[in-house]
């Protein structure tokens, strides 16, 4: 626990991060000065007590130092749960034979100690004031000392949170570096075969093949896949920067239908889409919608042709996209779980998959500052709703535009 606070050494924050803050030692020294001034007691220390030692991380009237826990006065009382006030330690049974009282190390008489207790009940050490002459501490001064001790804890808590933030930022940087490296390798592995496919299709088009239209479709699909590789590589970098631009929902779905043409034909599927103009990252929106439409095909009910409806509408906090199908559906208790990476339901007759589709959709929604929700469809299937906040707007004509089948090339 003490290591999480950077104690007892009070390690400096990492430069250049959000964890930077005014000097912790300086703040503690100021609070200790306030404690001695308020109580009228000349000496004071902020102690951090470890399993074996007592460390002065701030001191007033003496040089800060380290002593063994065995000879520490505060170690005898800092776990008592309350403030200890001793007017004359030479007369107190707990301290009269202590080396800091007998003269062996020092000749302390007045002694007062307040535990430094965190919000979760962990005791870091103590704030203590002392003098070489007997003294009294009024109720008001004791209350003031306890308030100052609570402020010492607040400073140490701030140090703790700053360290945790710095650590989290460093872990995020490391994680993003690994992700970017992985995406770069995948990009390289995908780019080469896609480039070859594009080259062969262009050659087929130039040679005037009777299948020239098929070559053109393959070429367009391959180019979009290559663009998607670049977009995913960009998204893997720190911040996942988006390139927002006006996007036609119908145009995006038309491209997806072309990419999934064989799957749609084999399943006897129909895709209806209501056109809508919105502002989003076109590449990532296409990835999101393609994942959802592909899921609707993959998890259709046996013997029931898939019916997929893609809509968008203005809502109070932005624009909501919905993809609704008539497939197997997702049990309510599993709807949060299936958006986690590599999670699949493993139902009978479910096709193989990576378990990354819905997780990718959720990540894209969050990257836009939005959210993703799963509910039941009207035919017992699934409705996935993605809300994009205030980054989208309807075109002037779409309010009256009826749902229409997306045309295919």
KEDO-224473 format. One record per atom (N, C-alpha, C): y, x, z. Coordinates in steps of 0.02 Angstrom, whole numbers, plus 50000, padded with zeros to 5 digits. Example, Ala and Ser with C-alpha at 12.3 -4.5 7.8 and 13.67 -1.06 7.14 Angstrom:
497165066050390 497755061550390 498355066050390 498885064250354 499475068450357 500025064550394 
! end
This chain:
499405004150000 500005000050000 500635004350000 500665009550043 501255013750046 501385017249979 500845019049944 500935022349879 501275017749830 501145011149833 501475006449789 502225006249800 502445007849860 503165007949876 503475014749862 503075019549839 503335026249828 503465029749894 503105027749946 503205030450013 502615034850032 502725039650078 503355040750114 503855045250077 503665047750018 504105052449984 504705049149951 504685042549941 505205039049903 505315042449835 504785042049794 504815045349728 505365042149686 505705046149645 506245043449603 505975038849550 506415034149528 506225029749473 506185033749409 505815030849361 505765034049295 506425033049258 506715038449235 507365037949202 507305033949137 507835030249123 507875026649060 507485020149058 507255017749116 506905011349117 507305006349156 507065000049153 507414994749189 507324995549264 506905000349286 506805001449358 507355005549389 507805008349348 508345012349376 508765008149424 508965011049482 509365007449531 509745012549572 510255010349611 510605015049654 510115018849698 510315024749721 509885029049760 509625025549823 508975025049829 508675021549886 508815025149951 508755031649950 508885035450011 509615034450035 510075034249988 510765033050007 510865026250039 510535021250012 510595014550042 510295014450112 509735017650121 509425017850188 509865021650237 510165026950214 510605030850258 511205026650279 511485022750234 512045018450252 511845013150302 511255010150293 511025005150341 510895008150410 510635014250410 510505017550474 511165019150509 511665021250471 512325022550500 512605016150530 512505010550494 512725004050521 512365002350586 511715004050590 511325002550650 511585006450710 511715012750701 511945016750758 512655014850778 513065013250729 513755011150745 513765004450781 513354999850757 513344993150787 513074993150858 512554997150870 512254997250937 512595002050984 512975006950957 513295012050999 512805017351022 512215017550991 511705022651007 511765028250956 511815034550977 512005039950931 511475042150881 510835041350897 510305043950854 509905038150824 509665039250763 509245034050732 508845036950675 508275033750660 507845035750605 507525029550574 507395030050509 506955025250475 506295028850465 505785026350497 505125029550496 504645025950448 504265029850412 503685027250376 503065030350409 502615026150431 502035028550469 501415027750428 501095033350413 500475033350375 499885033550423 499295034350396 498695034650438 498715040550485 499055046050465 499035052150505 499725054650527 500255052350494 500915055450506 501475050350512 502025052650540 502645048850540 503165052750500 503475049450451 503965052650408 504645049450419 505165053550428 505845051050430 506105050850359 506225044950331 506495044550263 507255043650266 507525042650325 508255042650337 508345044450410 508875048250425 508985050350495 509735050850509 509925049450571 510615049750593 510645053750658 511015059250658 511085063350718 510565068650726 510035068350685 509505073450686 509315075050614 508965080650606 508705082250540 508065078350527 507985075350468 507365071750454 506775076450454 506205073850474 505615078050478 504975074050477 504435077450490 503765074350491 503425076550554 503085071850587 502675073650644 502015069950639 501535071950678 500895068550676 500965061650708 500565057050686 500595050350714 500415050450788 500015055150807 499785055550877 500365056650924 500895060350904 501455061650950 502065057350934 501985052550889 502545048150871 502625042650925 503245041550947 503385036150993 503295029350959 503565028950897 503535022450862 502825020350845 502365025250836 501685023450819 501345019450875 501615020050936 501325016350993 501515008950993 502075007350958 502315000450965 502464996950898 502435000550842 502674997450779 502214991850755 501604991550781 501144986150763 501124980550815 501594980750862 501594975850916 501814968950893 502154968650835 502374962250809 503074960250829 503414964350868 504094962650890 504504968850905 505124967650925 505584973150941 505424975951011 505444982451017 505344985851081 506004988951104 506224987351165 506834990251193 506664993251261 506794999751269 506635003351331 507285006551357 507585003851410 508225006651436 508155013851459 507585015651490 507475022551514 506735024151506 506585028051454 505885029451438 505555033551493 505935037351533 505625041351586 505345037051642 505545030751644 505295026051695 504795021151666 504685021451602 504235016551569 503525019151568 503035015251592 502345017651594 502065019851526 502305016651472 502035018351406 502285025051381 502895027051402 503215032951372 503365038551422 503305037451486 503545042451533 503185049151528 502575049251502 502225055551493 502225057951421 502645054851379 502655056551307 503045063051297 502825067451253 503165073951243 503885073251218 504055067651185 504745066551165 505175064151223 504865062851280 505225060551340 505225065851395 504675069351401 504595074151457 504995080551447 505245081851388 505595088151374 505175093051337 504535091651328 504105096151291 504335096751218 504555091051189 504855091051122 505585088951126 505715083651163 506395081051172 506425077551240 507025075051257 507115071551321 507445064851309 507105060651270 507375054051253 507355049551315 507885045651323 507895040751376 507915033651347 508485031751317 508505025051287 508135025251220 507755019751208 507355019451146 507295012051126 507435010551062 507335003851035 507035004450965 506535000250950 506165000750887 506034993850859 506174992950794 506034986550760 505534987950703 504964984450701 504484985550646 504784983750579 504594987450527 504804985950458 504224982150425 504264975650429 503714971350407 503894967950341 503454968650291 503584965650226 503434958150228 503604954750173 503514947450170 502774945550176 502324949950154 501614948350159 501294951050223 501714953250270 501454955150336 501254962350344 501354966450293 501174973550300 501734977350334 501564981350385 502064985050423 502114992150395 502694993750367 502805000250335 502955005750386 503285003950440 503495008850490 503985005550538 504545008950552 505015006150601 505715008750588 506195004850613 506885007150620 506995008050695 507165014250716 507265015350788 507915018950801 508215017350857 508805020850881 508655023350951 508945029050970 508795031951035 509365036451058 509355038051122 509875042451150 509565046651205 509935051651227 509695056051281 509915053751350 510225047851351 510435044951414 510205037751417 510045035151477 509855028151483 510415023651457 510225017851430 510725013151403 510415006151403 510845001251390 510634994351384 510794991951313 510434986951291 510564984051225 510644976451234 511244974051220 511364966951229 510964962851178 510914956351193 510544951851148 510854951851078 511524951951075 511864951851011 511724958250971 511734963951005 511604970250971 510874970850949 510424968250989 509724968250969 509624963950907 509954958050905 509904953750846 510184957250784 510744960850794 511044964550738 510574970050713 510234973450759 509764978750741 509184975850701 508954969950720 508394966750684 508614964550614 509244962250608 509494960450541 509524966650497 509764972150524 509804978350485 509114980650465 508624979950510 507934981750493 507684977550435 507854971050434 507634966850378 507954969050313 508574971650316 508894974250256 508564980750233 508334984850280 507954990850262 507334988850223 506984983650248 506384981250213 506574978850143 507144975350136 507354972850070 507464978650021 507764984050046 507874989950003 507204992949981 506734993350028 506084996150012 505694991449965 505784984849974 505464980149929 505744980849858 506404981949854 506714983049788 506434989249756 506344994549796 506035000749771 505334999249745 504974995149783 504284993349764 504274989549697 504714984449691 504724980449630 504944984749570 505404989349582 505634993749528 505064998149504 504675000749551 504095004949532 503575000949494 503444994649517 502954990549484 503184988849413 503844987449405 504114986049339 504044992149294 504224998049320 504165004149281 503445005349260 502985003949306 502275004949290 502044999949236 502264993649243 502074988549194 502354990249125 502974992549124 503274994449060 502895000249028 502685005049068 502315010649042 501635008449016 501305003849053 500665001249030 500744997348966 501304993548961 501424989748900 501534994448841 501904999848853 502015004748799 501345007748776 500935009648825 500285012548807 499855007548770 499855001248794 499454996148762 499694994948690 500344994648680 500614993448613 500484999348567 500495005348596 500325011248555 499605010948531 499145008848576 498445008248557 498365002648505 498714997048516 498664991548469 498934993548400 499494997148400 499784999248336 499315004048301 498995008648340 498525013348310 497935009648280 497675004648317 497105000748292 497304996948229 497894993748230 498124989948172 498224994448112 498465000548124 498565005348069 497905007148036 497385008048078 496725009648050 496455003748009 496524997648038 496284991748002 496674990847937 497324992047941 497744991347881 497514996047827 497365002247847 497125007147798 496465004947767 496005002447809 495345000447785 495384994347739 495864989847750 495934983947708 496344985347645 496834989747652 497294990847596 496934993647535 496474998347546 496155001547488 495744996647446 495284992647476 494924987847433 495364982547403 495884980347438 496344975347410 496714978247350 496924984447356 497274987647300 496814988047239 496174989647252 495694989947196 495594983147164 495554977847206 495464971047179 496054969247135 496674970747160 497274969147121 497254972847054 497054979247057 497034983146995 496554980246944 495954978346966 495454975546919 495684968746892 496004964546934 496224958046909 496784958846858 497244963646870 497774964846821 497484967346756 496954971646761 496634974046700 496314968246662 495994963646699 495684957846667 496194953346633 496784952546664 497314948446634 497564951746570 497654958346571 497904961846512 497414961546454 496764961446470 496254961446417 496144954446388 496514949446414 496474942746386 495814939446399 495524940546457 494884937546473 494924929946472 494364926746454 494344919346456 494434916746527 494334921046575 494414919046646 495084921446672 495584921846628 496234924646649 496544920646706 496474913946706 496754909946760 496434911646827 495764912746825 495414914746886 495664921446910 495774926046862 496044932646880 496724931946912 497134927446885 497804926646913 497774924046985 497314919246997 497234916647065 496994922047113 496504926047089 496254931547131 496814936447145 497214937947093 497754942747102 498274940247152 498464933847146 498964931147193 498694931147264 498064929147272 497754929047339 497724936047368 497534940847327 497474947747351 498154950547372 498664948847332 499334951247350 499574948147416 499414941747426 499614938647489 499224941847548 498584943447536 498194946747588 498494953547604 498704957147552 499014963647563 499664962847602 500054957747586 500664956447623 500504954647696 499964950947706 499774949047773 499574955147814 499234959847782 499064966047817 499694969547842 500194969847798 500824973047818 501164969147875 501144962547872 501454958447924 501104959347991 500434959447990 500064960348052 500194967248081 500224972348037 500384979048061 501074979148093 501554975848063 502234975548092 502224971848158 501844966448162 501824962348223 501504966148281 501064970848264 500724974548317 501184979448352 501744981048320 502194985948350 502564982848408 502864987048450 503214984848510 503724979448491 503714973848528 504184968448516 503954963348466 503464965148422 503234960448373 503804957348334 504234961448304 504844959048272 504684953848218 505064948348217 504964943048169 505514943348116 505344941048055 505834940348002 505914932947987 506364929648023 506444922448015 506824920847950 506594915747916 506914913747854 506724906447840 507094902947797 506904896147780 506224895947746 505804891347768 505124890947742 504964883647727 504634882447671 504394875747654 503684875047680 503574870047722 502904868847749 502414867347692 502634863347643 502174861647588 501984867847548 502464872247536 502314878247497 501824882747532 501904883347598 501444887547637 500744884647633 500684878047643 500014874847641 499714875347572 500124874847519 499874875547451 499544882347441 499884887647466 499594894347460 498934894747498 498914891847557 498304892047598 497734888347563 497894882547533 497374878847496 497094882947439 497524886747407 497284890947353 496824896347379 497004899347436 496584904547465 495904901747487 495904895547511 495294892447538 494984887647489 495144888347425 494944883447375 494184882247375 493794887547375 493064886747373 492804883247436 493064885147494 492844882047556 493024874647557 493634872947534 493844866047533 493404861947485 493264864847427 492854861347377 492144860247403 491844865347432 491154864847456 491104859647512 491624859047553 491604854347609 491824847447590 492084846647528 492354840147508 492964838347549 493354843347568 493914842247614 494534839947578 494954836347614 495614834347590 496134836747640 496674839447613 497234841747655 497854837847635 498144834247682 498774830747671 499324834447709 499904834947678 500444838547710 501104834947697 501504834147749 502174831347742 502654837247738 503054837547685 503494843347676 504034843447730 504234849547747 504724850547800 505014857547791 505674858147798 505994864647793 506134867147864 505914873147879 506014875947945 506154883347940 506384886147995 506524893347997 506004896748040 505644901348010 505104904848046 504944911048007 504524915248037 504254921048001 503724918347952 503864918647888 503434915447838 502714918147841 502644924747847 501984927647848 501584925447908 501894925547966 501534923648026 501404916148030 501864912148003 501754904948000 501144903547956 501084907247901 500504906247857 499854908147892 499874913647930 499274915647968 499084910148018 499584907448052 499454902148101 499134896048068 499454893548015 499194887447982 498524888747949 498424894647920 497784896047889 497224896247941 497364899047999 496864899048053 496684891948073 497184887648080 497054880848102 496694876748049 496884877547986 496544873947932 495824876547924 495744883147929 495064885947924 494624883447982 494904883048042 494524880348098 494314873148086 494764869148056 494604862248041 494004861747993 493974866447947 493404866647901 492774869047936 492844874447974 492264877548006 491944873148058 492344869048093 492084865048148 492104857648132 491944856148068 491894849048048 491234846148073 491214839548074 490594836148095 490094836048037 489464837148051 488964837147997 488974830547959 488994830947893 488974825047852 489624821247846 490154823747878 490804820347876 491304824947840 491544823047781 492024827247745 492654828347787 492884834547793 493484835947834 494114832547805 494504829647849 495164826847831 495664830347875 496134833847844 496604838047881 497314835847865 497694834447916 498384832247908 498844837347939 499324839847900 499804844747924 500494841447922 500814841047980 501464837747984 501944842048024 502584840348019 503094843548060 503634838348073 503944838748132 504474833948149 504944837248198 505564834748198 506054837148246 505904834048314 505944838148366 505854835948435 506454838548475 506564835948535 507174837848573 507274845348581 506724849148588 506804856348600 506644860548539 506654857548478 506554861448418 506174857648365 505654860748338 505234857648287 504504858248308 504134852948297 503424853148315 502994852548252 502554857548242 502054857348189 501414854548218 501054850548179 500414847948202 499894848448146 499304850948165 498734850948120 498194846748153 498014841248120 497534836448148 496924836048103 496324836048132 495714835548093 495264830148122 494724828748087 494234823748109 493574827148127 493614833348151 493014837248164 492694835948233 492374841148259 491994840448321 492434839648383 493054841948378 493494841748436 493354847248486 493784847848535 493714852848588 493744849348655 493234850048697 493244846748763 493874848448801 494144843548837 494784844448872 494764850448919 494194851448954 494154856849003 494124863748970 494034863948904 493974870348869 494614872148830 495114867748829 495674868548783 496114874548800 496194876048864 496564882148882 496144888348870 495504887748885 495044893448881 494984896148810 494954891548760 494814893748691 495394897448659 495984897548691 496544901348664 496534908548689 496044910248730 495984917148753 495614921348700 495794927748693 495464931848643 494714932348653 494344931948598 493614932948596 493234927348631 493544921548642 493204915948674 492984910948621 492344909048622 492074903948577 491654899048619 491564892948592 491204887848629 490444888448624 490194891448570 489464892448561 489084885848562 489324880948525 488974874548521 488454874948465 487984870248468 487474869848415 487814868848348 487574872348298 487804871848229 488514874648218 488814877648270 489464880948259 489354887248218 489804888748171 489724894748131 489914900948171 489704906848148 489914912948182 490664914048174 490954917648221 491674919148218 491864924348268 492484926748264 492714932148308 493004929548374 493184923048376 493514920548436 494244922648441 494534924548385 495234926848386 495714921948352 495454916748319 495884912348281 496414908848322 496214905048373 496694901548414 497104906248456 496804911948477 497184916848515 497754919648473 497614920748409 498134923148363 498684917948354 498484911548348 498974906148341 499424905748403 499124906348462 499514906148523 500004911948526 499784917748506 500224923648508 500804922748459 500674919948400 501204918848352 501704913748379 501454908448409 501894903448439 502344906548492 502054910548535 502444913748588 502934918848560 502734922248507 503194927148476 503824923648450 503754917348430 504334913448408 504694910148467 504454911448528 504754908248586 504514901248597 503944899448565 503694892648569 503064892048611 502714886648600 502104885248638 501594881848594 500964882048615 500414878948579 500034874448626 499874868448604 499504863648644 498944860648603 498384859148636 497804856248602 497664849448632 497554844548589 497394837748612 496874834748565 496664828648578 496184825248536 496524822248475 496174822148419 496424818848360 496244811448361 496564807448319 496424800148319 495714798448299 495374802848262 494684801648242 494184805548285 494404807548344 493964811348388 493954818748374 494364820948326 494394828048311 494884831748355 495264836248326 495724840448364 496424840148333 496924839848377 497624840648356 497904846748391 498134851548352 498464857448379 499204856848364 499614856748417 500334856048411 500674862648427 501104864848384 501474871048395 502224869348393 502554870548449 503264869048454 503664875548448 504124875548400 504564881248389 505264879348411 505544882748460 506174880448490 506794882148449 507154877048430 507834877648402 507904882848348 507364884848317 507404889648262 507264886248196 507144879748200 506954876048140 507394869948132 507434867548070 507834861548057 507534857747999 507624851447999 507364847347945 507834847447886 507554846947826 507974846247767 508254839147765 508784838047725 509124831647725 508674826047701 508184827547659 507774822247631 507134820947669 506944825547714 506274825147742 506194819447792 506744816747818 506684811347867 506344805347837 506414804247772 506124798447740 505534800347695 505374806847692 504844809047648 504164807047674 503744803447637 503084801447660 502604807347656 502054806747693 501544811947689 501274812047618 501194818047592 500954818547523 500444824047518 499984823147472 499474828147461 499804834347432 499674840247462 499964846347436 499674847847367 500094848747317 499834850247250 499514857047248 499024857647207 498694864147199 498844866847130 498884873647127 499004876747062 498374876547019 
! end
